[in-house]
Amino acid sequence: MTYEELYEKNRRYLWNPFTQMKEYLADEPVIIESGYGCRLRDVKGNEYWDGVSSVWLNIHGHQVPELDAAIREQLNSIAHSTLLGMGNVPAILLAEKLVTIVPRGLGKVFYSDSGAEAVEIALKMAFQYWKNRGVDGKTTFVTMREAYHGDTVGAVSVGSIDLFHQVYAPLLFPSLKIPFPNPYRNPYGESVEDVVNGSLRAVEEVFQKQGDQIAAMIVEPVQGAGGMVPMPSGYLRELRNLCSAYHILLIVDEVATGFGRTGKMFACEHDGITPDILAVAKGITGGYLPVAATLTTDEIYDAFYADYHEFKTLYHGHSYTGNQLGCAVALENLKLFEQRNLVAEVEQKAAELHHYLDPIRSLSHVGDVRQSGFMVGIELVADKATKQPFPLQQRTGVRVARRCRELGMLLRPLTDVMVFMPPLAAKLEELKDMTSILYQAIAEVTEDHQTRVAESR
Ligand SMILES: *Cc1c(COP(=O)(O)O)cnc(C)c1O
């Protein structure tokens, strides 16, 4: 089928997610036909780098023979049967595997189909945990400003990105919001210490005042959709201590950071902590199929373990929960992590990537370059000295991404933060090529560039 025919059918029948369809349809949308390695190919035959791992999912690249085979092999047995009230082979084996690779102490796995749902489950679990234990009044959640935990109504209630969330405000349950320790834009002072201490003081004040109403605090170790901002080192450990001291559960949302993305299998490992509840999704199947999981401690699981008539069951589960094809490919994905020693490799390649980003740092409209492993955020600003943003209507981030597309890389910016999240398997030469495209696109769009571009390519 030709591009024109597919475009017309897209226009008539398909409503794309998180997409302003007017803008999408006006800009010759890319329609993907296939992918291999870190490359995507569209139906016109153009090829691109998958610069954001198909929105933060992909691990080993596309069309990975081992992952393809794992799905085909599972198809010889069964594609799906329910996990409600019965088990299945790959779901059980994957649960065992996950428990061995997550931070120590998380002994139970509850499956779902998306990161947002893994968060919904975490919230319901925390809320019901206190109820089941007979503790009244702990019904509120603490979250961080600019947090993103998914787009369903519960996850949006603990979200804090006005652009995505404000319109739904009347639908949401209230949550308490603490400033995220963002050293680039912070209300507490200039140094990282000031930012960390200021934010932690704000957390403790809320815990002191309202601790007996708080079920849990939910955090992202690297604030993702809020602009790719890593928590300063040590912050998460302090938060863990505060939560324990005030009897508040700690939910860590590693939907984006999990599975090697930050150079550790899980970002919690940087601070050596174990949350009470851990939400994972994106990388779990290598970017192949929609599987997610919420992991928790035996202590929390035990608070639900009772005779049926006590009504302590966790009342959650979807049609496709624990899908066999998804669990089978997740198991194979984790096997490849081990065979390829991928996490250690990401840590090493990330150090090289840091150097490849140096030229970008020097551009006159790049305010901040933030990196945690293979998660990179490049914040574009109108004025580097004052950190003044570009006017929203200039669509600077979108224009840079559009230029990247012409130069052969697909990206999806967060307003004026250019997100760069290549597949973990990307080789050094590939990373070099991708970053030089990014450099050229930023230079061309944000400054008078012709000479600099000539220098860089
Ligand atoms: C993407 C993301 C989610 C939502 O995951 P979906 O699979 O898109 O529902 C939740 N939390 C974080 C931190 C994310 O990055």
PDBQT file of the ligand as one rigid body, heavy atoms in Angstrom, charges set to zero:
ROOT
HETATM    1  C1  LIG A 501       6.071   6.021  30.652  1.00  0.00    +0.000 C 
HETATM    2  C2  LIG A 501       5.947   6.149  32.115  1.00  0.00    +0.000 A 
HETATM    3  C3  LIG A 501       4.792   5.731  32.781  1.00  0.00    +0.000 A 
HETATM    4  C4  LIG A 501       3.593   5.198  32.034  1.00  0.00    +0.000 C 
HETATM    5  O1  LIG A 501       3.877   4.031  31.358  1.00  0.00    +0.000 OA
HETATM    6  P1  LIG A 501       2.889   3.558  30.179  1.00  0.00    +0.000 P 
HETATM    7  O2  LIG A 501       3.375   2.200  29.822  1.00  0.00    +0.000 OA
HETATM    8  O3  LIG A 501       3.039   4.559  29.078  1.00  0.00    +0.000 OA
HETATM    9  O4  LIG A 501       1.521   3.570  30.750  1.00  0.00    +0.000 OA
HETATM   10  C5  LIG A 501       4.769   5.812  34.152  1.00  0.00    +0.000 A 
HETATM   11  N1  LIG A 501       5.821   6.277  34.842  1.00  0.00    +0.000 NA
HETATM   12  C6  LIG A 501       6.942   6.699  34.240  1.00  0.00    +0.000 A 
HETATM   13  C7  LIG A 501       8.071   7.186  35.064  1.00  0.00    +0.000 C 
HETATM   14  C8  LIG A 501       7.039   6.664  32.854  1.00  0.00    +0.000 A 
HETATM   15  O5  LIG A 501       8.146   7.104  32.245  1.00  0.00    +0.000 OA
ENDROOT
TORSDOF 0
